[in-house]
């Protein structure tokens, strides 16, 4: 029997802390605005949405969604990332920040109309538990968006932080198995490379 493709292949990553974490956080802050706007457009975020940003980092994508009028909860396991996100956001009334993970989101059942995870699923500790938690947090007809950088199958080190085509398709299959509908996987050119986008919807008539 073929072993399932591992989509959280950096689940043992030590996280972002200390001087190296700060450098990574500032780098994300300075370079992530384009992808943040791209995600907001792809998910069709509007002022009617309540959005959870999983692995929000320094908050670029959360702010992009809030700028479109959405109420946003940015979630990250790293206190350093959250401190930088708060400082960069200042007094934006539509955004709040909380320490947490995909497997334990700090929102009530059915609160979110959009949940996204931008280039972070490959760090989740437990994909099955994470998808179950996302489904719990989403309202009926709520939208899921996952972005991951396209990487080569033989990539190692930092270059492997993303998904091969096989990993992207495997995650899409995991979404279907978790009860999501309208699952689609697309590739989008972004600068010199490309990203995988997996989008799905929580069915309107389905038990939690």
N, C-alpha and C positions, 0 to 999 in steps of 0.2 A: 504494500500500500504506500502511495506517495505521501511524504510528509507535507503538511500545509506550509505555504510560503509565509515566512515571518515578516510582518509589516512593521512591527515595533522592534526593529533590529538594533536600536540603540537604547533599549529600555534600561540598561545598566549604566547609562551616562551619569556621571557624578553630579550633574547639575551646574548651575551658574552661581558662583560665589567668589569672594576674594578679588584680588587684582585682575585675574584672568576673566572672571565673570563680569567685572565692570567694563573691561575693554570690549567684551562681546556685546554687552548691553548697549554701550554707546554706539558701537558699529551698527547694531540693529536699528537703533533710533535714527541714525543718520541716513541709512540706506533703505529702510523699509517702507517709506511713504508711498512709493509707486505701487508696490504689491498690495498695500492697505487699500488704496483707492480701487485697484483692480478687483479685490475681493468684494468690496461694497457694491460695486457695479454688477459683478457676477451674481451676487445673492439678491440683487434688486432691493437693497435695504432702503426703507423709507421711515417717515416719522411715525408710522403706525406700528413699528416693530419694537420688540423687546429682545435683545441679543445677548448671548453669552459667548465671550471670546476665550477659548481654552488655550492656555499657554500664551497669554497675551504679551509676555515680554515687556518691553518699555512702553507699550500701549499705542503704537501707530494705528493698528487696525481698529482698535476700540474707539479711538478718536475719530477716525474716518467715518465709522458708523454713526457716532454721536453727532458729527457735523451734518449728517443727513437727517437728523431729528430723532433717531432711535434712542431708546433707553438701553444702556449697556452695562453689563457686569463683566469686568476683566478679571480672569482667574489665572493664577500662575503659582507654581510651587516655590518659586524663588523670592524670598523677601527682598533681595537686592533689586530684582527686576521690578517689583511692585513699588519700591521706593522711588526708582527712576521714573516709573509711569506716573506716579502721583505728582512728582515735581514738574514733569513735562506737561501735565494736563492742567495744573493749577486749579481753577475754580469752575471747570466745565460742569454744569448742573446735571447733565444726562449720563455721567459716567461714575461708577463706583468700582472699587477694587477689592479683591478678596484672595487670600491664600487658599489654594486648593488644587485639585487635579481633575482629569476627565472622569475618574472613577467616583468622585465625590464632589458634586457641584453644589454651591451654596445658594440654590434657588428652589422655590416650591415646585411641586408637581405641575407640569403643564404651563410654567410661567413663560417660557421663551417661545417666540415665533421664529427665531433664527438661532442656531448654534453653529459656530464654526471653529475649526482648528487649523491654523495656517502654519504649515511646515513644522508640526509638532507631534503628529501621530506616531512617527517613528521613535518617539521617546516615551510613549505611554507604557505604563507598567503592565496593564491588563486590557487588551483590546476588547475582549468579550464583555467585561464589566463596564468598560468605558462606553461602549455602544448602548448597553442597557441603560446606563445612567443618562446618556444623551436623549434616549427615547423617553425616559421618565420626565426629563426637564422640558421637552418640547410639547407644545400644544398640538392638538389635532391639526393636520395640514401644515405644521411647522416645518421649516426647511433646514437641512443639514448641508454644510459646505466644508470640504476638506481640500486643502492644497498641499502638495508636496513637490519639491524640486525633482525633475527627472535626472536620474543618475545612471551611469553605466553599470552593468552587472558585475564587472570586475573591479569597481571602484573601492578604494580603501580610505581610511582616515576621514578627514573632513569632507572629502569628495563623495563619500558614501552616505552622507546625511540627506536622505531623500528616498525616492522610490524608483525601482526599475519598472518597466511595463508590467511584469509579472506581479510585482508587489501591489501596484495600483489596482490591477484586476482582482487580486486576492482580497484587497480591502473592500472593493465594491461587492464582491460575493459575501463577505462578512456582514455588510450592511443589509443585504437581502435576507440573510439567515437571521439577523436580529429583528426582522419585522418591518424594515423600512421599505417604502415603495418608490416607484419612479426613479430607480437608481440609474445613474449614468456616469460614465467615465470619459473625460475628454482631455486632450492635450492642448495647451495654449503656449504660444511663443512668448517669452518674456526676456527682453534684452538679448544676450548672447546664447541663452539656453531656453528651456521650456519647463513648464510645470504641469503636473497632473492635477485635474480637478475632479473630485468625486462629489456628486450632488445627489440628494435623496430627500424624501418627504415622509413625515410620520403620517400614516393613514388616518383619515378622519374617523373611521369606524373600526376601531381596534382596541382591545383591552390593553391596559398598561402592562 
